[in-house]
């Protein structure tokens, strides 16, 4: 090299070359400091030894406020046993991944977080502490909760629709029976009264049965005109003492004509001890 030549100037380092050439400890510190997740370390007694900027933002405590303090400062009192469990696992060299729990901010609000906790070893391999990475999942929990509520609401709505469908089917089946019963009686007596051999007694009984079943039919139609009462289960019942013998005789009269047309004889036998009962007479027919 010619002594007259000036010495070469050192090349300027770019950010990339500066990072590549940095000592491992400095590189690790830079990664921790710039992480979006809260990263902290603690001793096996739960004393905080480091606290990155993301932890400051997440929990509201500065590093100066937390380093040297117990990690219990951010743990709800009812979860203290959880910390004992974590420390026990760490002492055995176990790593805890994505452990979902709750932590406290400085202002007292609760955060849902996902924790990953790893043991820290010294140069001899002895476990001396733990590194914790905390990720805020409060918003995710809220979204999951909202989704579950929507699903539950959908299930409830579907169940209600199915229930209403069953009630409708039951109502139509009952309505069909209610309408057919008096119509059958009216039709049966009308056909019987047209026979030439009909007696005066049959005529009187038939006309009474027809009139009675016409009233029943009219009452059913009146109920149908007030659907809101039926849907809400508020159909009014006129409850009073009624004679079961009378109800049964009327029911037999309603089908007697059809039975006699088929040569079927109906005879009612009553226990003399049966007395009046309370009920809605016309609905029992």
C-alpha positions as CSV (number, residue, x, y, z in Angstrom):
1,X,0.0,0.0,0.0
2,X,1.3,3.4,-1.0
3,X,1.9,5.7,2.1
4,X,0.7,8.6,0.0
5,X,-2.8,7.1,-0.5
6,X,-5.4,8.2,2.1
7,X,-6.9,5.4,4.3
8,X,-10.2,4.0,3.1
9,X,-13.3,5.3,4.9
10,X,-15.4,2.7,6.8
11,X,-18.6,1.7,5.1
12,X,-21.8,3.2,6.6
13,X,-24.0,0.5,8.2
14,X,-27.6,0.2,7.0
15,X,-30.3,-0.8,9.6
16,X,-30.3,-4.4,8.2
17,X,-26.5,-4.8,8.6
18,X,-26.7,-3.2,12.1
19,X,-29.3,-5.8,13.2
20,X,-27.4,-8.7,11.7
21,X,-24.2,-7.7,13.4
22,X,-25.9,-7.0,16.8
23,X,-25.1,-9.2,19.8
24,X,-27.8,-11.9,20.4
25,X,-28.8,-10.3,23.7
26,X,-29.4,-6.9,22.0
27,X,-31.2,-8.5,19.1
28,X,-33.5,-10.4,21.5
29,X,-34.2,-7.2,23.5
30,X,-35.1,-5.4,20.3
31,X,-37.5,-8.1,19.3
32,X,-39.2,-8.1,22.7
33,X,-39.4,-4.3,22.8
34,X,-41.1,-4.2,19.4
35,X,-43.5,-7.1,19.9
36,X,-47.2,-6.4,19.6
37,X,-47.9,-9.0,22.3
38,X,-47.3,-8.3,26.0
39,X,-44.1,-10.0,27.0
40,X,-42.9,-10.1,30.6
41,X,-40.6,-12.3,32.7
42,X,-40.7,-13.2,36.4
43,X,-38.9,-15.2,39.0
44,X,-40.2,-18.5,40.3
45,X,-41.7,-16.5,43.2
46,X,-43.8,-14.5,40.8
47,X,-41.7,-11.3,41.0
48,X,-41.7,-9.4,37.7
49,X,-38.2,-8.9,36.2
50,X,-39.1,-7.4,32.8
51,X,-42.1,-5.7,31.2
52,X,-42.2,-4.6,27.5
53,X,-44.1,-1.7,25.9
54,X,-46.9,-3.9,24.7
55,X,-47.4,-5.0,28.3
56,X,-47.6,-1.4,29.3
57,X,-50.3,-0.7,26.7
58,X,-52.3,-3.8,27.5
59,X,-52.3,-3.7,31.3
60,X,-51.8,0.1,31.9
61,X,-48.8,-0.3,34.2
62,X,-45.4,1.0,33.2
63,X,-42.3,-1.1,33.5
64,X,-41.1,1.0,36.4
65,X,-44.4,0.3,38.2
66,X,-44.3,-3.5,37.6
67,X,-40.6,-4.6,37.7
68,X,-39.9,-5.8,41.2
69,X,-43.6,-6.2,42.0
70,X,-45.6,-9.5,42.3
71,X,-47.4,-10.6,39.2
72,X,-50.5,-11.0,41.4
73,X,-51.0,-7.3,40.8
74,X,-52.7,-8.1,37.5
75,X,-54.4,-11.3,38.6
76,X,-57.9,-11.3,40.0
77,X,-57.9,-12.6,43.6
78,X,-60.2,-15.6,42.8
79,X,-57.5,-16.7,40.3
80,X,-54.5,-16.7,42.7
81,X,-54.5,-20.5,42.7
82,X,-54.1,-20.4,39.0
83,X,-50.7,-18.7,39.4
84,X,-49.6,-21.3,41.9
85,X,-50.5,-24.0,39.3
86,X,-48.5,-22.2,36.6
87,X,-45.4,-21.8,38.8
88,X,-45.6,-25.4,39.8
89,X,-45.6,-26.4,36.1
90,X,-42.7,-24.2,35.4
91,X,-40.6,-25.6,38.2
92,X,-41.1,-29.0,36.5
93,X,-39.8,-27.6,33.2
94,X,-43.2,-27.6,31.5
95,X,-44.3,-25.1,29.0
96,X,-47.9,-23.8,29.0
97,X,-49.3,-22.8,25.7
98,X,-52.4,-20.7,24.8
99,X,-53.8,-20.8,28.3
100,X,-57.0,-18.7,28.3
101,X,-57.7,-16.7,31.4
102,X,-58.5,-13.3,32.8
103,X,-56.2,-10.5,34.0
104,X,-56.8,-7.0,35.5
105,X,-55.8,-3.7,34.0
106,X,-54.5,-0.9,36.2
107,X,-58.0,0.8,36.0
108,X,-59.6,-2.4,37.3
109,X,-61.2,-3.5,34.0
110,X,-60.9,-7.2,33.2
111,X,-59.2,-8.6,30.1
112,X,-59.6,-12.0,28.5
113,X,-56.1,-13.1,27.5
114,X,-54.3,-16.1,26.0
115,X,-51.1,-16.9,27.8
116,X,-48.0,-18.8,26.8
117,X,-45.5,-19.3,29.6
118,X,-42.1,-20.8,29.2
119,X,-39.4,-21.6,31.8
120,X,-36.2,-19.6,31.7
121,X,-32.9,-21.5,32.4
122,X,-29.5,-20.2,33.4
123,X,-26.2,-21.2,31.9
124,X,-26.2,-24.4,33.9
125,X,-29.7,-25.4,32.8
126,X,-31.3,-24.6,36.1
127,X,-34.8,-23.1,35.8
128,X,-34.7,-19.6,37.4
129,X,-37.8,-17.9,36.1
130,X,-40.4,-17.7,33.4
131,X,-41.2,-15.7,30.2
132,X,-44.8,-14.9,29.6
133,X,-46.4,-13.8,26.3
134,X,-50.0,-12.5,26.7
135,X,-52.3,-11.9,23.8
136,X,-55.6,-9.9,24.3
137,X,-58.6,-12.0,23.2
138,X,-61.3,-9.8,24.8
139,X,-62.7,-8.9,21.4
140,X,-62.5,-12.4,20.2
141,X,-64.4,-13.6,23.3
142,X,-67.0,-11.0,22.7
143,X,-67.5,-12.0,19.1
144,X,-67.7,-15.7,20.2
145,X,-70.2,-14.8,22.9
146,X,-72.3,-12.7,20.4
147,X,-72.2,-15.6,18.0
148,X,-73.4,-18.0,20.7
149,X,-76.2,-15.7,21.6
150,X,-77.3,-15.4,18.0
151,X,-77.2,-19.2,17.6
152,X,-79.2,-19.6,20.8
153,X,-81.7,-17.1,19.6
154,X,-82.0,-18.9,16.3
155,X,-82.5,-22.2,18.1
156,X,-85.1,-20.7,20.4
157,X,-86.9,-19.2,17.3
158,X,-86.8,-22.5,15.5
159,X,-88.0,-24.3,18.6
160,X,-90.9,-21.8,18.9
161,X,-91.8,-22.2,15.3
162,X,-91.9,-26.0,15.7
163,X,-94.0,-25.6,18.8
164,X,-96.4,-23.3,17.0
165,X,-96.6,-25.8,14.2
166,X,-97.5,-28.6,16.6
167,X,-100.1,-26.4,18.3
168,X,-101.6,-25.5,14.9
169,X,-101.8,-29.2,14.0
170,X,-103.3,-30.0,17.4
171,X,-105.8,-27.1,17.0
172,X,-106.8,-28.2,13.5
173,X,-107.3,-31.8,14.7
174,X,-109.4,-30.6,17.7
175,X,-111.3,-28.2,15.5
176,X,-112.1,-31.0,13.0
177,X,-113.5,-33.2,15.8
178,X,-115.4,-30.3,17.3
179,X,-117.1,-29.4,14.0
180,X,-117.8,-32.9,12.9
181,X,-119.5,-34.1,16.2
182,X,-122.5,-31.8,16.0
183,X,-122.7,-32.1,12.2
184,X,-122.8,-35.8,12.5
185,X,-125.7,-35.6,15.0
186,X,-127.6,-33.1,12.8
187,X,-127.1,-35.2,9.7
188,X,-128.0,-38.5,11.5
189,X,-131.2,-37.2,13.0
190,X,-132.2,-35.4,9.7
191,X,-131.9,-38.7,7.8
192,X,-133.8,-40.6,10.5
193,X,-136.6,-38.1,10.6
194,X,-137.2,-38.5,6.9
195,X,-138.2,-42.2,7.3
196,X,-141.9,-43.0,7.1
197,X,-141.9,-45.1,10.3
198,X,-140.7,-42.2,12.5
199,X,-142.8,-41.9,15.7
200,X,-143.9,-38.7,17.3
201,X,-141.5,-39.4,20.2
202,X,-138.6,-39.9,17.7
203,X,-139.6,-36.6,16.0
204,X,-139.5,-34.7,19.3
205,X,-136.2,-36.2,20.4
206,X,-134.7,-35.7,16.9
207,X,-135.7,-32.0,16.8
208,X,-134.3,-31.4,20.3
209,X,-131.0,-33.1,19.3
210,X,-130.8,-31.0,16.1
211,X,-131.5,-27.8,17.9
212,X,-129.0,-28.6,20.7
213,X,-126.3,-29.4,18.2
214,X,-127.0,-26.3,16.1
215,X,-126.4,-24.3,19.3
216,X,-123.1,-26.2,19.9
217,X,-122.1,-25.6,16.3
218,X,-122.9,-21.8,16.6
219,X,-120.8,-21.6,19.8
220,X,-117.8,-23.3,18.1
221,X,-118.1,-20.8,15.2
222,X,-118.2,-17.9,17.6
223,X,-115.0,-19.1,19.2
224,X,-113.4,-19.3,15.8
225,X,-114.3,-15.7,15.2
226,X,-112.2,-14.8,18.2
227,X,-108.9,-16.4,17.2
228,X,-106.8,-14.3,19.6
229,X,-108.4,-16.0,22.6
230,X,-107.8,-19.4,21.2
231,X,-104.2,-18.8,20.3
232,X,-103.5,-17.4,23.7
233,X,-105.3,-20.2,25.4
234,X,-107.9,-17.9,26.9
235,X,-111.1,-19.4,25.7
236,X,-113.8,-18.7,28.3
237,X,-115.5,-21.7,30.0
238,X,-118.9,-21.4,31.6
239,X,-118.3,-23.7,34.5
240,X,-121.4,-24.8,36.5
241,X,-122.8,-28.0,38.1
242,X,-123.8,-30.4,35.4
243,X,-125.3,-33.9,35.4
244,X,-123.1,-36.5,33.8
245,X,-126.2,-38.6,33.1
246,X,-127.6,-35.8,31.1
247,X,-124.4,-35.2,29.2
248,X,-124.0,-38.9,28.4
249,X,-127.7,-39.1,27.2
250,X,-127.2,-36.1,25.0
251,X,-124.0,-37.6,23.6
252,X,-125.8,-40.9,22.9
253,X,-128.7,-39.0,21.2
254,X,-126.1,-37.3,19.0
255,X,-125.1,-40.7,17.5
256,X,-128.3,-42.7,18.1
257,X,-129.6,-42.0,14.6
258,X,-126.5,-43.2,12.9
259,X,-126.4,-46.2,15.2
260,X,-130.0,-47.2,14.5
261,X,-129.4,-46.8,10.7
262,X,-126.7,-49.5,11.2
263,X,-129.0,-51.6,13.4
264,X,-126.8,-50.9,16.5
265,X,-128.7,-50.6,19.8
266,X,-127.2,-48.3,22.5
267,X,-128.2,-48.6,26.1
268,X,-126.8,-46.5,29.0
269,X,-126.4,-47.9,32.5
270,X,-125.7,-45.4,35.3
271,X,-124.5,-45.8,38.9
272,X,-127.2,-44.2,41.1
273,X,-124.4,-42.8,43.3
274,X,-123.1,-40.5,40.6
275,X,-123.9,-36.9,41.4
276,X,-123.4,-33.5,39.7
277,X,-119.9,-32.4,38.6
278,X,-118.6,-28.9,37.7
279,X,-117.8,-28.3,34.1
280,X,-118.7,-26.5,30.8
281,X,-121.7,-28.5,29.8
282,X,-121.8,-27.8,26.1
283,X,-118.1,-28.6,25.7
284,X,-118.6,-32.0,27.2
285,X,-121.1,-33.0,24.5
